[in-house]
Amino acid sequence: MVYENEIAITWTLGIGISAIIASYLLISEKTKHWDDKKIAIFSTLIAFSLILLLGSILKVR
């Protein structure tokens, strides 16, 4: 039961982080010329790497 809660929390954090990164990239001056697909891929890759990092930290515990 605890394991499922950790998975749900990890994925929820990952989705939230991805949304925050994507919204920042959409309004940032440096990335205004990027298309939506590039922003979505970039923010998803960062979020998945953070999910893997958090998952490995939780697994070590």
C-alpha positions as a Python dict, from the first residue, in 0.01 Angstrom:
ca = {
    (1, 'M'): (0, 0, 0),
    (2, 'V'): (278, 242, 86),
    (3, 'Y'): (452, 160, -242),
    (4, 'E'): (147, 266, -449),
    (5, 'N'): (126, 595, -259),
    (6, 'E'): (492, 668, -331),
    (7, 'I'): (437, 599, -701),
    (8, 'A'): (129, 823, -713),
    (9, 'I'): (307, 1106, -532),
    (10, 'T'): (612, 1073, -757),
    (11, 'W'): (408, 1088, -1078),
    (12, 'T'): (196, 1376, -950),
    (13, 'L'): (508, 1572, -864),
    (14, 'G'): (654, 1492, -1205),
    (15, 'I'): (345, 1613, -1389),
    (16, 'G'): (334, 1928, -1178),
    (17, 'I'): (702, 1999, -1233),
    (18, 'S'): (660, 1943, -1607),
    (19, 'A'): (369, 2188, -1618),
    (20, 'I'): (567, 2450, -1426),
    (21, 'I'): (868, 2410, -1655),
    (22, 'A'): (652, 2427, -1967),
    (23, 'S'): (473, 2741, -1851),
    (24, 'Y'): (805, 2907, -1765),
    (25, 'L'): (948, 2818, -2106),
    (26, 'L'): (638, 2956, -2280),
    (27, 'I'): (674, 3298, -2117),
    (28, 'S'): (1054, 3320, -2110),
    (29, 'E'): (1219, 3563, -2350),
    (30, 'K'): (1497, 3316, -2432),
    (31, 'T'): (1254, 3050, -2556),
    (32, 'K'): (984, 3264, -2720),
    (33, 'H'): (1098, 3146, -3064),
    (34, 'W'): (1065, 2776, -2968),
    (35, 'D'): (763, 2588, -3095),
    (36, 'D'): (519, 2416, -2857),
    (37, 'K'): (642, 2068, -2946),
    (38, 'K'): (1001, 2149, -2849),
    (39, 'I'): (888, 2303, -2518),
    (40, 'A'): (670, 2001, -2439),
    (41, 'I'): (950, 1754, -2515),
    (42, 'F'): (1208, 1953, -2317),
    (43, 'S'): (988, 1992, -2008),
    (44, 'T'): (881, 1626, -2022),
    (45, 'L'): (1243, 1508, -2038),
    (46, 'I'): (1335, 1720, -1738),
    (47, 'A'): (1031, 1600, -1543),
    (48, 'F'): (1102, 1233, -1623),
    (49, 'S'): (1463, 1271, -1512),
    (50, 'L'): (1342, 1423, -1185),
    (51, 'I'): (1092, 1137, -1146),
    (52, 'L'): (1371, 883, -1194),
    (53, 'L'): (1590, 1067, -944),
    (54, 'L'): (1310, 1083, -687),
    (55, 'G'): (1223, 719, -751),
    (56, 'S'): (1580, 611, -691),
    (57, 'I'): (1592, 814, -368),
    (58, 'L'): (1269, 653, -247),
    (59, 'K'): (1393, 308, -344),
    (60, 'V'): (1712, 350, -141),
    (61, 'R'): (1510, 433, 168),
}
